[in-house]
Amino acid sequence: MNLRDFMLGVTTGLAAAVIIKEASERIQPYMNPNQILENIKEEFRKESPIDGSWIYMKPESFHNGITTVPVYRGGISRVVDGQVENFEFAADARSGVIVELHKV
């Protein structure tokens, strides 16, 4: 094998890696659920300390009466005046915006 063939192989491999990375980002248009949970926890921390949190890693369909959007479901608990408050939420999988929040 000469240097030219080696360099051609390296260049082809790098080009394929870039193409695969770009294609995978287009196929998976959803935000990382852990990042969505961190953003929600950050907002809750502005009012009171967080006691615990969770998020379901698989998106599901949510119908709000007008349209259906993919969401991640999760929950968060915080301490307010010595009392634990539990909340469940549904966050848009594409943008991370909370589309439903209710106290449990």
Secondary structure per residue as TSV (DSSP state, phi and psi in degrees):
chain	resnum	aa	ss	phi	psi
A	1	M	-	360.0	133.2
A	2	N	-	-99.9	173.6
A	3	L	H	-62.1	-36.8
A	4	R	H	-62.7	-45.1
A	5	D	H	-64.1	-40.4
A	6	F	H	-61.5	-47.7
A	7	M	H	-65.0	-36.8
A	8	L	H	-63.2	-40.9
A	9	G	H	-65.3	-43.4
A	10	V	H	-63.4	-44.9
A	11	T	H	-62.9	-43.1
A	12	T	H	-63.2	-42.1
A	13	G	H	-62.5	-44.0
A	14	L	H	-64.7	-42.4
A	15	A	H	-63.1	-41.3
A	16	A	H	-64.6	-40.2
A	17	A	H	-61.8	-43.0
A	18	V	H	-65.1	-43.0
A	19	I	H	-64.5	-43.2
A	20	I	H	-65.1	-40.2
A	21	K	H	-62.6	-45.9
A	22	E	H	-63.4	-42.3
A	23	A	H	-65.5	-39.8
A	24	S	H	-67.0	-33.3
A	25	E	H	-68.7	-31.7
A	26	R	H	-76.5	-33.3
A	27	I	H	-71.7	-38.3
A	28	Q	-	-105.8	82.3
A	29	P	-	-80.5	2.2
A	30	Y	S	-87.3	150.9
A	31	M	-	-70.5	160.1
A	32	N	-	-68.8	125.1
A	33	P	H	-61.6	-32.2
A	34	N	H	-65.1	-36.5
A	35	Q	H	-68.1	-39.3
A	36	I	H	-61.3	-45.2
A	37	L	H	-62.2	-41.3
A	38	E	H	-62.0	-40.5
A	39	N	H	-63.5	-41.6
A	40	I	H	-67.3	-43.1
A	41	K	H	-61.5	-38.2
A	42	E	H	-61.0	-41.9
A	43	E	H	-67.7	-41.1
A	44	F	H	-66.1	-35.4
A	45	R	H	-64.0	-21.8
A	46	K	T	-64.7	-26.2
A	47	E	T	-100.8	-36.4
A	48	S	S	-166.0	164.7
A	49	P	-	-66.5	148.3
A	50	I	E	-89.4	134.9
A	51	D	E	-96.9	-35.8
A	52	G	E	-171.4	164.8
A	53	S	E	-159.7	159.3
A	54	W	E	-154.6	159.9
A	55	I	E	-148.8	138.7
A	56	Y	-	-82.8	124.2
A	57	M	S	-76.1	-11.7
A	58	K	S	-103.4	125.2
A	59	P	-	-69.0	150.8
A	60	E	E	-134.2	164.7
A	61	S	E	-80.9	140.3
A	62	F	E	-130.3	123.7
A	63	H	E	-106.3	121.5
A	64	N	-	-100.8	14.3
A	65	G	S	101.6	-24.5
A	66	I	S	-116.8	-47.0
A	67	T	-	-139.6	165.5
A	68	T	E	-112.7	129.8
A	69	V	E	-128.8	150.4
A	70	P	E	-77.5	134.0
A	71	V	E	-133.1	157.4
A	72	Y	E	-103.6	132.5
A	73	R	E	-97.8	146.7
A	74	G	E	-162.5	-174.6
A	75	G	E	-150.7	160.4
A	76	I	E	-150.5	144.0
A	77	S	E	-127.0	145.2
A	78	R	E	-140.5	164.1
A	79	V	E	-107.9	122.5
A	80	V	E	-128.4	120.1
A	81	D	T	52.8	40.3
A	82	G	T	79.6	-2.4
A	83	Q	E	-108.4	139.0
A	84	V	E	-86.0	128.1
A	85	E	E	-111.9	131.5
A	86	N	E	-110.1	136.5
A	87	F	E	-128.3	147.0
A	88	E	E	-118.0	145.6
A	89	F	E	-139.0	162.0
A	90	A	E	-127.8	123.6
A	91	A	E	-116.1	134.7
A	92	D	E	-54.5	126.2
A	93	A	T	-69.7	-22.5
A	94	R	T	-87.0	-39.3
A	95	S	T	-111.7	-20.8
A	96	G	-	86.0	0.8
A	97	V	-	-74.1	135.7
A	98	I	E	-72.0	123.6
A	99	V	E	-103.6	-14.6
A	100	E	E	-152.8	134.6
A	101	L	E	-145.8	125.8
A	102	H	E	-144.1	148.5
A	103	K	E	-81.4	134.8
A	104	V	-	-96.2	360.0
